[in-house]
Amino acid sequence: MDDSQLAAINEDLAVIVAVQEKLVVGYVCGTTQEYSVQFPLLKHMMSLYQETLFQGQPLSNYHSFLYGPVCIATAYRGTGVLQGLFQALLAQIATRFNAGVAFVAKDNPRSLRAHTQKLGMELLTDFEFNGKSYVMLGFTVPPLPHS
């Protein structure tokens, strides 16, 4: 992604960046459905919300955002950077959404494992787009604790 794409995503909702010793070691993005509809893959995935159940309700019943993309530098994978970025993203958007949706390509088991086992995302459904298989994931956005 280039600077203008990251700026547009940040303006729409959020780009959270992990920095260590002035080096960017990871980032995670979050976008609204309104922004995401411009991308054919995301538009297709969102068209499945009515028929996709999350915690017993259609995903379309939630006020959800889209999680991703995410990138962690190879040397920092498995060190907690992903979890830290995820928690920072949830804190940033907690007052606006009650659920998040992500997708992972089925041929990326490392990412699928990280998002389900490390972040606790729930497998919702499989879908195909342009001949490639994906898994849709869902998660709740906890409300901010009262201070």
C-alpha positions as CSV (number, residue, x, y, z in Angstrom):
1,M,0.0,0.0,0.0
2,D,1.2,3.5,-0.7
3,D,1.1,6.6,1.5
4,S,-2.1,7.9,-0.1
5,Q,-4.0,4.7,0.5
6,L,-2.9,4.6,4.1
7,A,-3.9,8.2,4.6
8,A,-7.3,7.5,3.1
9,I,-7.8,4.5,5.4
10,N,-6.6,6.5,8.4
11,E,-9.0,9.3,7.5
12,D,-11.9,6.8,7.1
13,L,-11.3,5.0,10.4
14,A,-7.8,4.0,11.6
15,V,-4.3,2.9,10.9
16,I,-2.5,1.8,14.0
17,V,1.3,1.6,13.7
18,A,3.8,-0.3,15.9
19,V,7.2,1.4,16.2
20,Q,10.3,0.1,17.9
21,E,13.5,2.3,18.0
22,K,12.2,4.5,15.1
23,L,11.5,1.4,13.0
24,V,8.0,0.5,11.9
25,V,7.5,-3.1,12.9
26,G,3.8,-3.5,12.1
27,Y,0.5,-1.9,11.3
28,V,-3.2,-2.7,11.3
29,C,-6.0,-0.9,9.5
30,G,-9.7,-0.6,10.1
31,T,-12.3,0.7,7.7
32,T,-16.0,1.4,7.7
33,Q,-18.3,-0.5,5.4
34,E,-19.1,2.7,3.5
35,Y,-15.4,3.1,2.6
36,S,-14.8,-0.6,2.0
37,V,-17.6,-1.1,-0.6
38,Q,-15.3,0.4,-3.3
39,F,-13.2,-2.8,-3.2
40,P,-14.9,-5.7,-5.1
41,L,-13.7,-8.4,-2.7
42,L,-14.9,-6.5,0.4
43,K,-18.2,-5.6,-1.4
44,H,-18.8,-9.3,-2.1
45,M,-18.0,-10.3,1.4
46,M,-20.3,-7.7,2.9
47,S,-23.1,-9.0,0.6
48,L,-23.0,-12.2,2.6
49,Y,-23.6,-10.5,6.0
50,Q,-27.4,-11.1,6.0
51,E,-26.9,-14.9,5.6
52,T,-23.8,-15.2,7.9
53,L,-24.5,-15.8,11.5
54,F,-22.3,-14.4,14.3
55,Q,-23.3,-15.2,17.9
56,G,-26.7,-16.4,16.7
57,Q,-27.6,-13.3,14.7
58,P,-27.1,-12.3,11.1
59,L,-23.9,-10.2,10.8
60,S,-26.0,-7.5,9.2
61,N,-27.6,-6.9,12.6
62,Y,-24.3,-5.6,14.0
63,H,-22.7,-2.2,13.6
64,S,-19.4,-3.6,12.3
65,F,-16.2,-2.4,10.8
66,L,-13.7,-4.2,8.6
67,Y,-10.4,-5.2,10.1
68,G,-7.3,-5.3,7.9
69,P,-5.0,-5.3,6.2
70,V,-2.4,-6.1,8.9
71,C,1.3,-6.5,8.4
72,I,3.9,-7.5,11.0
73,A,7.6,-7.5,10.2
74,T,8.9,-11.1,10.0
75,A,11.3,-10.7,12.9
76,Y,8.5,-9.5,15.2
77,R,5.9,-12.2,14.4
78,G,5.0,-14.2,17.5
79,T,6.2,-11.4,19.9
80,G,2.9,-9.9,20.8
81,V,3.0,-7.0,18.3
82,L,-0.2,-8.3,16.6
83,Q,-2.1,-8.5,19.9
84,G,-0.9,-5.0,20.9
85,L,-2.0,-3.5,17.6
86,F,-5.4,-5.3,17.8
87,Q,-6.0,-4.0,21.3
88,A,-5.1,-0.5,20.3
89,L,-7.4,-0.7,17.3
90,L,-10.3,-1.9,19.5
91,A,-9.7,0.9,22.0
92,Q,-9.7,3.5,19.1
93,I,-13.0,2.4,17.6
94,A,-14.9,1.0,20.7
95,T,-17.4,3.8,20.9
96,R,-18.4,3.4,17.2
97,F,-18.8,-0.3,16.6
98,N,-19.9,-3.5,18.4
99,A,-18.3,-6.0,16.0
100,G,-15.5,-6.4,13.5
101,V,-15.2,-8.6,10.4
102,A,-12.0,-9.8,8.8
103,F,-11.1,-12.3,6.1
104,V,-8.1,-14.5,5.5
105,A,-7.1,-16.4,2.4
106,K,-7.6,-20.2,3.0
107,D,-4.1,-20.7,1.7
108,N,-2.6,-18.6,4.5
109,P,-2.8,-21.0,7.6
110,R,-0.3,-18.9,9.6
111,S,-2.5,-15.8,9.4
112,L,-5.7,-17.8,10.1
113,R,-4.1,-19.4,13.2
114,A,-2.8,-16.0,14.4
115,H,-6.3,-14.4,14.1
116,T,-8.3,-17.3,15.6
117,Q,-5.9,-18.5,18.3
118,K,-4.0,-15.3,19.3
119,L,-6.8,-12.7,18.7
120,G,-9.8,-15.0,19.4
121,M,-11.6,-14.3,16.2
122,E,-14.5,-16.7,15.3
123,L,-14.7,-18.6,12.0
124,L,-18.0,-17.5,10.4
125,T,-18.1,-18.8,6.9
126,D,-16.1,-19.7,3.8
127,F,-16.5,-17.8,0.6
128,E,-14.9,-17.6,-2.8
129,F,-14.0,-14.5,-4.9
130,N,-12.4,-14.6,-8.3
131,G,-11.5,-18.3,-7.9
132,K,-9.8,-17.9,-4.5
133,S,-11.1,-19.3,-1.2
134,Y,-11.4,-17.2,1.9
135,V,-12.6,-17.5,5.5
136,M,-14.7,-14.7,7.0
137,L,-13.9,-14.1,10.7
138,G,-15.9,-12.1,13.3
139,F,-15.2,-10.7,16.7
140,T,-16.9,-8.5,19.2
141,V,-15.7,-5.0,20.1
142,P,-15.8,-4.7,23.8
143,P,-17.1,-1.3,25.2
144,L,-14.5,0.9,26.8
145,P,-14.3,0.4,30.6
146,H,-15.9,3.2,32.6
147,S,-13.3,5.5,34.3
